[in-house]
Amino acid sequence: MNVETIARRYASALADVVTKSNETENVKNELKTWEQMMSANEDLETLFSNPSVVHLNKEKVLEGLLDKAKPARTTANFLRVLLRNNRLNDLGEINERFASVLEERSGNILAKVTSARELSETEKAELKTNLEKLTGKQVKPNFNIDDRIIGGILTQIGSTVYDGSIKTQLENLKEQLING
């Protein structure tokens, strides 16, 4: 099973819990802080991903961090579950899916839009309208710039990618020319 599928399952389960307990924003913010802490500390990432480190030692480290940080009970328990299932290093992907699941449940979806240049406000509005027609939902686009795509737009909604980049079109043309 790929990380995205696993992340969605954890995110959906967590969304069920926090929605019932009305802790959504608090847990979301705490998990984002934990993600940042883990990514900023290479030793922590190595420790939690290293299969040669005894699980009990990993638990001691996590419990020590939880004692210092004092997150909400739901956040602490979720981190313990991730550690128990060797998924603590997937926290970034899980947080991303968690935000998506929460948005979907509120009738919105997140779209990651990458373009080669800054889009004008008119272009952004037009793209948002087209994505809403395509999905039938309220879309919250997150705009990024990456000049490696040369031109066009690359849009990701959940696991679906709409690739209108010049780079991909050129690669497809090259394949067609090579393969006849």
N, C-alpha and C positions, 0 to 999 in steps of 0.2 A: 504494500500500500504506500502511496506517495505521501510526502509530508503535508501537502495541501489538504488531502482528504482527512488525514489524521488531525490536522489543525482545526479543520471545520467541525469535526466531531467533538473535540474538546471545547471549542468555542461555543458550539450549540448547547452543550451540557452546562457550561458555565453561565450562558445567557439565561437558561431556564432557571437556574438557582438565583442569580442576582435580580432577575425580574420579579420573582416571588418575594424576595426579601427587601426589595427596594434599595439595593446597594449598587446599582449599575455604575454610576459615575465614580463613586469612591473606589470600587474594585478595578474599574478600567484605568483610573489614574495610578493606583498603586502598582498594578501589573506593568504599566508603561515605565514606571520608575525602576522596577526590578529588571525589566528588559534593558534599560539604559545602563544600570549598574553592572549587569552581567556582560554586556558588550564592551563596556569601558575597562573591565578587568579580565585580561586574558587568562590569568591564573584560575579564575572561577570557571570560565568556559572550559578550560583544559581539565580541571578537576571533575566537573560534572559529566564530561563526555568521555573520560578515560575509563575503559572497562577494567583496567588493572587496579583501580582504586576501589577498595572494599566499600560496598554500599553503606555499611554502618558509618564509615568515616564521612561519606557524602551527607548522610543524615545529620551528623553532628555539626558539620559546617553550616548546613541550611538552618538547623535549629538555632545555632549561634547568631546567624544573620537575622532570623525572625525575632529573636529576643531583643536585638538591638533596634530593629526597624519598627517593631510592633504594628504590623499591618492588621487590617480587619481579619476576623476569624475566617471568613470565606476566602480571602486572598491567601492566607497562610495555608489553609487546607488544600486549596487548588495547587499551590506550589509543591506541597508534600505529595499530592497525587502525581504531578508531573515528574517529580524525582523518582517516586516508586516505579513509574512506568518508563523511566529513562527518556523523558521528553522535555526536561528542563531547558535543554539547549534549543528547543524548538519554540521557545517563548515568543520570539519576535514574530514568527509566522502565525502562531496562535493568537497573539494580540491583534494582528492585522485581520484575521478571520473573525475574531470576536467583535471588532468594530463593524465589520461588514454584516455580521449576523444581526447585531443590534439595529443597524440602519435598515436592513431588510424588514425586520419585524415592525419597525415604525413606518413602513411603507416606502422607505427610501432605499436606494442602492448607491454604493460608492463606485466611482469610475476613475481609474488611473489613466490620464490622458498625457501622452508624451508627444511633443512636437519638436521640430528642428529649430524653431524660432518662437519668440513670444507671440501669442495670439492676441489679436485685438479683442476688445470687449464684445464687439459685434460677432466676431467669429466664435468666441466662447459661448455666447448666448445661443447662436444658431446650432452649434454642436450639442449643447445641452438639450435644446428642443428636439433635435433629431434623435438623440439617445433616449429621451423620454418616450418618443413615438415608437422607437424600436423595442424598448423594454416594457412599456406600459406602466412604468413606475416613475416616481420622483427621483431624479438623478442628482447626486452631489459629486461633481467632478473635481478631481485633484490634478491640477495642471503642472507638468514638468517640462523641462527643456533638455534635449539631448541631440546635439548636432551630428551625432554618428548616424542618425536615421536619414540624413541628407535633406529630406523634405517630406511633406505629408504628415499623417497623424497615426499614432499607435494607441489604441484604446483597450484597456482591460477592465472587464466587469466580471468579478468573481473569477472563475477559471476560463472564461471565454475571452479571446483576444481578437479584436478587429484590427487587422494590420493594413493600413493604407499608406505605409511608408514607401518612399522612393527606393530606399535600400533593398527592401524585400522585393519590390517590383523588378529592380535590376537583377537581383539574384535569380528570380523566377525566369526572366528573359534569358539570362546566361544558361540556365539549365535547359531551357527549350532549344536554344541554339546548339548546345553540346549534344543533346539527345535526339535532336531532329524533330 
